[in-house]
């Protein structure tokens, strides 16, 4: 049980990390598009 809990915790941490990276990329791209659309 304890080992399983540790595994889920580790996988959840990795998942949140990849999500952070993905959201960060999406945000940067959205920011670029937003700034571009505001210029024109």
BELKACOR-V174743 format. One record per backbone hydrogen bond with DSSP energy under -0.5 kcal/mol. CO is the residue of the C=O (numbers start at 1). NH is the residue of the N-H. E is the energy in kcal/mol with one decimal. If there is no record, write none. Layout:
co->CO nh->NH e->E
co->CO nh->NH e->E
This chain:
co->1 nh->5 e->-2.4
co->2 nh->6 e->-2.2
co->3 nh->7 e->-2.1
co->4 nh->8 e->-2.6
co->5 nh->9 e->-2.4
co->6 nh->10 e->-2.4
co->7 nh->11 e->-2.9
co->8 nh->12 e->-2.5
co->9 nh->13 e->-2.2
co->10 nh->14 e->-2.3
co->11 nh->15 e->-2.5
co->12 nh->16 e->-2.7
co->13 nh->17 e->-1.8
co->14 nh->18 e->-2.4
co->15 nh->19 e->-2.7
co->16 nh->20 e->-2.4
co->17 nh->21 e->-2.1
co->18 nh->22 e->-2.8
co->19 nh->23 e->-3.3
co->20 nh->24 e->-2.5
co->21 nh->25 e->-2.4
co->22 nh->26 e->-2.8
co->23 nh->27 e->-2.9
co->24 nh->28 e->-2.3
co->25 nh->29 e->-2.6
co->26 nh->30 e->-2.9
co->27 nh->31 e->-2.7
co->28 nh->32 e->-2.3
co->29 nh->33 e->-2.7
co->30 nh->34 e->-2.8
co->31 nh->35 e->-2.7
co->32 nh->36 e->-2.5
co->33 nh->37 e->-2.8
co->34 nh->38 e->-1.8
co->35 nh->39 e->-1.7
co->36 nh->40 e->-1.7
